[in-house]
Amino acid sequence: MPSTVPPQPVAHTPPATPPNTVPHPQPGPNAADSAKTNPNPPAALATHTPKGPDWWLMMRAFLTQGKKIASFAPSSRFMARKILDGINWATAGSIVELGAGTGPITAEMVKLASPKTRLVVIELDPVLCGRLRERFRGSPNVEVILGDATKFGELLAERGIPKVDHVLSGLPLPSFPAEARDSILATAARTLGAGGTFRQLTVMPLVYYKLYRRYFEAVRFRFVPFNLPPGGVYVCRGFRSAVNP
Ligand SMILES: C[S@@+](CC[C@H](N)C(=O)[O-])C[C@H]1O[C@@H](n2cnc3c(N)ncnc32)[C@H](O)[C@@H]1O
């Protein structure tokens, strides 16, 4: 049976000890372990564990939230592999994933990444975030944050991460207000190291190519037929000066 617990409110600007985030567990025990040992665990650890398969959680989120979710099914593993294709795992220090849903991309990253690569995963929906926490609690290099991707610069800074190697986005960016989209991409420009990429999923192949070209010097589109629905990935480099911070 699907969970009937309603979504919890989300604090978008967390205080010094964010109430809705799990402290980064690397290199010590993971979040689940710290819940056993910490007499006053963060409220986030008390979030419920959603029931039902991933496809159901995504479908329900899509039916209740529509444009905020944008896709009725989790990405396929073909999509996940395509967004990660070409990442140098030997040198990647930190990667941030925005809008992780139930975690199909995260799961592939966990398989490929060295345990030293820090994977910061941000998801706004508390139910989907619950699934992410449950799924990756055994992966000490993954930190799942219940939070707003428009604040990802602050969320990284709070964790002492000034730079990341890649930004992966499953966010429905085209339907974001222009200001929020600009802010996310400007933050990506600020936080990406040299040679870093901004990688964006889509289930509307090539439709938003021009949109991403407005922000980036170089945009390549990788088509992914084996996805429900078929989609692809924009791999973007070189922010145009208009959005450079
Ligand atoms: C199209 S789904 C992609 C999910 C997953 N990455 C996948 O490939 O299956 C978009 C996800 O972005 C999340 N999202 C939307 N707005 C967000 C925001 N402002 N901050 C963080 N996550 C957000 C939604 O809750 C949803 O899980």
The ligand as an SDF file (V2000), in Angstrom:
LIG
                    3D

 27 29  0  0  0  0  0  0  0  0999 V2000
   11.9560   14.8340  -13.7560 C   0  0  0  0  0  0  0  0  0  0  0  0
   12.1400   14.4000  -12.0390 S   0  0  0  0  0  0  0  0  0  0  0  0
   13.7270   13.6140  -12.1600 C   0  0  0  0  0  0  0  0  0  0  0  0
   13.9580   12.6220  -11.0730 C   0  0  0  0  0  0  0  0  0  0  0  0
   15.2230   11.7620  -11.2240 C   0  0  0  0  0  0  0  0  0  0  0  0
   16.4050   12.5660  -11.3820 N   0  0  0  0  0  0  0  0  0  0  0  0
   15.1320   10.8070  -12.3660 C   0  0  0  0  0  0  0  0  0  0  0  0
   15.9350   10.9490  -13.2920 O   0  0  0  0  0  0  0  0  0  0  0  0
   14.2700    9.9190  -12.3330 O   0  0  0  0  0  0  0  0  0  0  0  0
   12.4740   15.9850  -11.3090 C   0  0  0  0  0  0  0  0  0  0  0  0
   12.7970   15.9620   -9.8360 C   0  0  0  0  0  0  0  0  0  0  0  0
   13.1960   17.2790   -9.4320 O   0  0  0  0  0  0  0  0  0  0  0  0
   12.6580   17.5450   -8.1510 C   0  0  0  0  0  0  0  0  0  0  0  0
   12.6180   18.9960   -7.9500 N   0  0  0  0  0  0  0  0  0  0  0  0
   11.7840   19.8940   -8.5470 C   0  0  0  0  0  0  0  0  0  0  0  0
   12.0540   21.1430   -8.1090 N   0  0  0  0  0  0  0  0  0  0  0  0
   13.0840   21.0360   -7.2340 C   0  0  0  0  0  0  0  0  0  0  0  0
   13.8340   21.9740   -6.4720 C   0  0  0  0  0  0  0  0  0  0  0  0
   13.5720   23.2820   -6.5120 N   0  0  0  0  0  0  0  0  0  0  0  0
   14.8250   21.5180   -5.6760 N   0  0  0  0  0  0  0  0  0  0  0  0
   15.1250   20.1830   -5.6250 C   0  0  0  0  0  0  0  0  0  0  0  0
   14.4440   19.2540   -6.3180 N   0  0  0  0  0  0  0  0  0  0  0  0
   13.4390   19.6690   -7.1260 C   0  0  0  0  0  0  0  0  0  0  0  0
   11.2970   16.8910   -8.1920 C   0  0  0  0  0  0  0  0  0  0  0  0
   10.7740   16.6900   -6.9000 O   0  0  0  0  0  0  0  0  0  0  0  0
   11.6270   15.6110   -8.9430 C   0  0  0  0  0  0  0  0  0  0  0  0
   12.0210   14.5970   -8.0690 O   0  0  0  0  0  0  0  0  0  0  0  0
  1  2  1  0
  2  3  1  0
  2 10  1  0
  3  4  1  0
  4  5  1  0
  5  6  1  0
  5  7  1  0
  7  8  2  0
  7  9  1  0
 10 11  1  0
 11 12  1  0
 11 26  1  0
 12 13  1  0
 13 14  1  0
 13 24  1  0
 14 15  1  0
 14 23  1  0
 15 16  2  0
 16 17  1  0
 17 18  1  0
 17 23  2  0
 18 19  1  0
 18 20  2  0
 20 21  1  0
 21 22  2  0
 22 23  1  0
 24 25  1  0
 24 26  1  0
 26 27  1  0
M  CHG  2   2   1   9  -1
M  END
$$$$
